[in-house]
Amino acid sequence: MPYRNNVLFDKEIIMRNSLCVLSVFLMLGMTVSIANAAESQAVQTMAGILMNLKHMPGADDKQALASIADDKSATADDRTVARALMNVQHTVAAGDKPALEAIVNDPKASNADKTLANVLLDLKHFPSADDKEKLKALTE
């Protein structure tokens, strides 16, 4: 009988360890999802506007962008991109280019903001098919 008790004891330890490992992975997964969601609200909005852009943002788009630009909880880069996107008329305004280039060259800037800034800098009336794929990834 002592053998049987040891087997049960070993199975209980294995099960307990497995549950601990699973719990850690679930918590990490939730943390990553929350981080993506927190970063993404402004980014998703801007990416969606850019994906459907035809020459310049519409009135509703400008209103959404103004909200981002005025939102103190948005990052400085998000606010800069929002202001630049509001000013687009077929291409990015000359006055907005230096700020967008600074985002692209800033090692601390998020990849999402760098993507948005690059798309704006390359914009000619509407985003390219390649840029639309990058923007689509930001909206998911």
ZAMAR-610210 format. One record per residue: residue number from 0; x, y, z of N, C-alpha, C in turn; residue in three letters. Coordinates in steps of 0.02 Angstrom, whole numbers. Layout:
# residues N
NUM	X	Y	Z	X	Y	Z	X	Y	Z	ALA
...
This chain:
# residues 140
0	40	-60	0	0	0	0	42	64	0	MET
1	102	65	29	142	126	28	157	149	-44	PRO
2	166	101	-89	180	119	-159	122	158	-189	TYR
3	63	135	-177	2	166	-203	-4	237	-176	ARG
4	10	249	-114	6	316	-85	58	362	-117	ASN
5	117	337	-131	168	378	-162	148	398	-233	ASN
6	117	353	-269	95	368	-337	42	422	-335	VAL
7	-5	417	-288	-57	468	-282	-25	534	-262	LEU
8	22	532	-217	55	593	-195	92	625	-254	PHE
9	127	585	-294	163	611	-352	115	641	-403	ASP
10	58	608	-415	9	635	-462	-20	701	-437	LYS
11	-30	706	-372	-56	768	-343	-7	825	-352	GLU
12	57	812	-342	109	863	-351	112	885	-425	ILE
13	111	836	-469	113	852	-540	53	894	-560	ILE
14	-6	875	-536	-67	912	-552	-63	983	-525	MET
15	-40	991	-465	-35	1057	-434	14	1101	-473	ARG
16	71	1072	-491	121	1110	-530	93	1129	-599	ASN
17	57	1083	-629	28	1097	-695	-22	1154	-691	SER
18	-62	1155	-639	-111	1209	-630	-76	1276	-619	LEU
19	-21	1275	-582	16	1337	-570	45	1364	-636	CYS
20	75	1320	-675	104	1341	-739	49	1367	-785	VAL
21	-7	1333	-789	-63	1355	-830	-88	1423	-808	LEU
22	-94	1433	-743	-117	1497	-717	-70	1554	-736	SER
23	-6	1542	-733	43	1593	-752	35	1610	-825	VAL
24	29	1561	-868	20	1574	-940	-44	1612	-954	PHE
25	-98	1595	-920	-161	1631	-929	-154	1703	-908	LEU
26	-122	1716	-852	-114	1785	-828	-70	1825	-876	MET
27	-17	1794	-901	26	1828	-949	-12	1845	-1013	LEU
28	-52	1798	-1036	-93	1809	-1096	-142	1866	-1086	GLY
29	-173	1869	-1028	-220	1924	-1014	-184	1990	-1010	MET
30	-124	1991	-981	-85	2053	-976	-67	2078	-1045	THR
31	-46	2034	-1090	-29	2053	-1158	-90	2080	-1193	VAL
32	-148	2049	-1185	-209	2072	-1218	-229	2141	-1192	SER
33	-223	2151	-1127	-240	2216	-1098	-192	2269	-1123	ILE
34	-128	2253	-1127	-78	2301	-1152	-93	2320	-1224	ALA
35	-110	2271	-1266	-127	2285	-1336	-189	2328	-1341	ASN
36	-240	2312	-1301	-301	2350	-1302	-290	2422	-1279	ALA
37	-249	2430	-1227	-235	2497	-1200	-198	2539	-1252	ALA
38	-151	2510	-1286	-112	2546	-1336	-156	2562	-1397	GLU
39	-203	2520	-1411	-233	2518	-1476	-293	2564	-1490	SER
40	-328	2589	-1441	-389	2625	-1456	-376	2683	-1504	GLN
41	-331	2726	-1489	-315	2782	-1533	-283	2757	-1598	ALA
42	-238	2709	-1591	-203	2681	-1650	-253	2647	-1696	VAL
43	-299	2608	-1668	-349	2573	-1710	-393	2623	-1747	GLN
44	-413	2676	-1712	-454	2727	-1744	-417	2760	-1802	THR
45	-355	2780	-1790	-316	2813	-1843	-301	2765	-1901	MET
46	-286	2703	-1885	-272	2654	-1938	-335	2642	-1980	ALA
47	-393	2638	-1948	-455	2630	-1984	-470	2689	-2030	GLY
48	-458	2749	-2005	-468	2809	-2045	-421	2809	-2105	ILE
49	-358	2793	-2093	-308	2792	-2147	-324	2738	-2199	LEU
50	-348	2680	-2177	-363	2626	-2224	-416	2647	-2274	MET
51	-464	2688	-2252	-519	2709	-2295	-511	2779	-2323	ASN
52	-453	2809	-2314	-441	2877	-2335	-442	2884	-2411	LEU
53	-478	2935	-2433	-479	2953	-2504	-464	3028	-2507	LYS
54	-402	3045	-2517	-378	3114	-2525	-373	3154	-2460	HIS
55	-424	3150	-2417	-423	3186	-2353	-476	3155	-2307	MET
56	-466	3164	-2241	-516	3136	-2195	-582	3175	-2199	PRO
57	-637	3139	-2190	-703	3170	-2190	-717	3205	-2123	GLY
58	-774	3236	-2119	-793	3275	-2059	-795	3230	-1997	ALA
59	-826	3171	-2003	-829	3126	-1946	-759	3102	-1925	ASP
60	-718	3089	-1975	-649	3068	-1960	-611	3123	-1925	ASP
61	-619	3184	-1948	-584	3241	-1917	-607	3250	-1845	LYS
62	-670	3238	-1832	-696	3243	-1763	-664	3190	-1719	GLN
63	-659	3129	-1744	-626	3075	-1705	-552	3091	-1694	ALA
64	-519	3117	-1745	-449	3135	-1740	-438	3193	-1691	LEU
65	-484	3241	-1691	-479	3297	-1644	-485	3272	-1572	ALA
66	-528	3222	-1562	-534	3193	-1495	-469	3161	-1472	SER
67	-436	3126	-1518	-371	3095	-1502	-319	3149	-1488	ILE
68	-317	3199	-1531	-268	3253	-1525	-276	3291	-1459	ALA
69	-337	3295	-1433	-350	3332	-1371	-350	3287	-1309	ASP
70	-344	3222	-1319	-347	3174	-1264	-280	3172	-1226	ASP
71	-282	3196	-1164	-221	3198	-1123	-195	3128	-1105	LYS
72	-239	3078	-1109	-216	3010	-1093	-184	2976	-1153	SER
73	-192	3004	-1213	-159	2977	-1272	-85	2995	-1269	ALA
74	-44	2954	-1301	28	2969	-1301	41	3031	-1344	THR
75	98	3063	-1333	116	3121	-1373	121	3102	-1446	ALA
76	148	3043	-1461	153	3020	-1530	84	3010	-1561	ASP
77	38	2980	-1524	-30	2971	-1548	-61	3039	-1565	ASP
78	-52	3088	-1521	-80	3155	-1533	-48	3187	-1594	ARG
79	17	3178	-1603	52	3206	-1661	26	3175	-1726	THR
80	19	3110	-1726	-6	3075	-1786	-78	3097	-1800	VAL
81	-118	3103	-1749	-188	3124	-1759	-191	3194	-1790	ALA
82	-151	3241	-1765	-150	3309	-1794	-126	3307	-1867	ARG
83	-75	3268	-1880	-50	3263	-1949	-103	3233	-1995	ALA
84	-138	3183	-1972	-190	3151	-2013	-248	3199	-2025	LEU
85	-264	3241	-1976	-317	3291	-1984	-299	3340	-2040	MET
86	-235	3355	-2048	-212	3405	-2096	-200	3378	-2166	ASN
87	-209	3312	-2176	-195	3282	-2241	-243	3310	-2294	VAL
88	-213	3331	-2349	-251	3349	-2410	-212	3320	-2468	GLN
89	-228	3259	-2486	-195	3220	-2539	-128	3192	-2515	HIS
90	-90	3232	-2478	-27	3209	-2447	-22	3242	-2379	THR
91	27	3221	-2340	37	3250	-2274	61	3322	-2283	VAL
92	39	3367	-2239	59	3437	-2242	134	3443	-2229	ALA
93	166	3489	-2263	238	3500	-2256	257	3515	-2183	ALA
94	215	3551	-2148	229	3569	-2079	226	3510	-2031	GLY
95	192	3456	-2052	186	3397	-2009	242	3346	-2021	ASP
96	277	3352	-2077	328	3302	-2094	384	3296	-2042	LYS
97	412	3351	-2016	467	3343	-1967	445	3304	-1905	PRO
98	385	3316	-1880	362	3281	-1820	351	3207	-1835	ALA
99	325	3191	-1893	316	3120	-1912	382	3085	-1922	LEU
100	430	3120	-1953	497	3091	-1962	531	3079	-1895	GLU
101	518	3124	-1847	546	3115	-1780	518	3052	-1747	ALA
102	454	3038	-1757	424	2977	-1730	456	2916	-1762	ILE
103	464	2917	-1827	493	2860	-1863	564	2846	-1838	VAL
104	602	2898	-1823	672	2891	-1803	682	2883	-1728	ASN
105	628	2888	-1689	633	2883	-1616	632	2810	-1594	ASP
106	687	2786	-1564	688	2716	-1543	637	2701	-1487	PRO
107	613	2752	-1453	564	2741	-1399	492	2741	-1425	LYS
108	481	2763	-1486	413	2765	-1514	388	2694	-1525	ALA
109	323	2685	-1516	294	2619	-1527	295	2601	-1601	SER
110	296	2536	-1614	295	2513	-1684	231	2536	-1719	ASN
111	176	2538	-1682	113	2559	-1712	118	2632	-1734	ALA
112	144	2676	-1691	150	2746	-1710	200	2755	-1767	ASP
113	253	2716	-1767	300	2719	-1823	267	2698	-1889	LYS
114	226	2647	-1885	191	2624	-1945	144	2679	-1971	THR
115	105	2708	-1925	59	2761	-1945	97	2821	-1975	LEU
116	152	2840	-1943	191	2896	-1968	221	2881	-2037	ALA
117	246	2821	-2047	274	2801	-2112	221	2802	-2167	ASN
118	162	2776	-2150	107	2775	-2200	89	2847	-2219	VAL
119	85	2891	-2169	70	2961	-2184	124	2993	-2227	LEU
120	186	2980	-2211	241	3010	-2249	242	2986	-2322	LEU
121	220	2924	-2334	219	2895	-2401	154	2908	-2438	ASP
122	106	2939	-2406	38	2947	-2432	35	2990	-2495	LEU
123	2	2964	-2546	-13	3001	-2607	-87	2987	-2623	LYS
124	-131	3029	-2599	-203	3025	-2608	-237	2971	-2567	HIS
125	-206	2913	-2562	-232	2858	-2521	-174	2809	-2509	PHE
126	-179	2767	-2458	-124	2720	-2442	-116	2667	-2496	PRO
127	-55	2644	-2505	-40	2590	-2552	-70	2525	-2525	SER
128	-73	2475	-2568	-99	2409	-2548	-56	2381	-2491	ALA
129	9	2389	-2496	55	2365	-2443	42	2402	-2377	ASP
130	32	2467	-2381	18	2506	-2321	-50	2487	-2291	ASP
131	-98	2472	-2333	-164	2451	-2308	-158	2386	-2269	LYS
132	-115	2341	-2290	-104	2278	-2253	-74	2293	-2184	GLU
133	-27	2339	-2182	3	2358	-2117	-49	2390	-2072	LYS
134	-91	2432	-2101	-143	2466	-2062	-195	2415	-2038	LEU
135	-212	2368	-2079	-260	2316	-2060	-235	2278	-1998	LYS
136	-170	2264	-1998	-141	2228	-1940	-149	2269	-1876	ALA
137	-148	2335	-1882	-155	2377	-1822	-227	2380	-1797	LEU
138	-275	2363	-1839	-345	2366	-1819	-370	2301	-1789	THR
139	-329	2249	-1792	-350	2183	-1767	-332	2173	-1695	GLU
